[in-house]
């Protein structure tokens, strides 16, 4: 892939990356190590990531509170922070997903990466919504290509 692309990573990708290995983890680690794409976030997305990682005690078995805070701070510092999308009309079958699609459209993202199979399978979406493994493959990386 030539030239940096702009990507909206869904909350589920950021959270999965923080607590598991696999494609979401590889995407975020490659991004933090300088991969050729720009992660686009907005305040609402950062709030969702923060709420999930810091306010759900059940996640403590996978990530301690200090590590979760550092992770959220790193995402906030490294991502391209843009404004929340404006008025969001119904775009997807799940209204909770609509603002992220609107975010991608309003701020010129080339792709949306989501672990939500229903959303990935909905082929009418622009920009395209792709699974983490497909995005990783498109970048030319494998999960084993990262330094943890």
N, C-alpha and C positions, 0 to 999 in steps of 0.2 A: 504494500500500500504506500503510495507516495503522497507526501504532504499531510500535515496534521488534519485529522477530522475532528469534528465536534460531536460529542456523544452525551446523551442523558442516560446515566445509569440509574435504574430503578432502586428504590429503597431496599427491595429484597436482594439486590446484587450487593450493595454496600454492606448490609447486615450479614449476609452469607459469607462475604469475603472476610469479615471480622471474626467469625466464629468457626469457619470450616476451611478445609482445603478444597481444591477443585477449581473449576473454571472461574467462578466469581472472584475467588481469592487470587488466582493468577492474573486476572484482568487488573484488579486494583494494585497488586504488587508491581506488575509491569508498568502501569501508569505512574506509580510513585517512583519507579526507577528510570523514568524518562521515555516511556513508549510514545510512539508518534500519534497520540490522540489527546484531545483536550476534554476533560470531564466538565460538563456544565451543570451547575447546581443553583438553586434559588433558596431564599430563606425558608420557605415552606418545606422543601426537601431536606434541608439541614435539620430543621426541627423534627421531622419524622425520624430521621436517622438517629438523632440524639435521644428522642423519646424511647424508641425501641431499644437501643443499646444501654441506656442509662436507667430507665425506669422499669425494666422487666427483670425482676429477681431471678426468674428461671434461667436467664442467660448467663448468670454468674458461674455456672458450671463450665461454660466454654470461654468466657472472657471476664476477667475481674474488672471492677469499676474503674480503677486507675488506667488500665490498658484501654478500656472503652473510651474514656475521656481523651486520652492521647490520640486514639484513632480518629475520633470525631474532630479534634483540633487539627489534625493533619489533613483530613479531607477539606475542612474549611479553609485552611491556608493554601492548599495546592490547587483546588478546583477553580474554575472560572465562575465567580459569583455574579449572577445576573438577577434582575428583578423578577419577582413572582409574576406569572402570567396574568394578564388582565382577565376580564370576564370570560369564563370558560363555558362554552355550550356543550351539550352532550356529544361526545366523540366516540366513546367506547361502550361496551356492555356494562362495565363497572364504572360508575361515576367517580369513584375514588382514583381511578387511573387517568381521568380526563386532564387534570392539571399538568401531569407530566408530559402528555402528548402535546398539550398547548405550549408548555415550556420549550419543548424541542422545536416546535414550529416557529414560535416567536423569536427564538434566539439562534436560528440557523443550524440546529443540530443535524448531522447527516444520518445518524442512527439513534435509536432508543434500544437499550439492552435491558431485557427483563427475564426473570425466571418464571414469569406467569405464562404457563403454556397456552391458556385461552387467548391471551393477548398476542402472543407470538404467532399463533395459528390464524389470527384475524388478519388476512393478507391485504386488506384495503387500506391499511395504515400508511400514512406518509408523515414524517420520514418512516422508513421501514423499522419494525420492531423485530429484533432478532434475539435468539437465546444466547446466554453467555458463551457456551461452547462454540457456537457459530461465529461470534465476534472474535473470540480468541483465535480461531482458525483463520479468519480473515486477516488478522494482524500478523499471522505467520508464527504464532507462539503455541507452545504446548504447556500444559500445567507443570511439566518438569523443567521448563526453561527459566524458572524464577529462582532467585536467591531468597529464601525465607528469612 
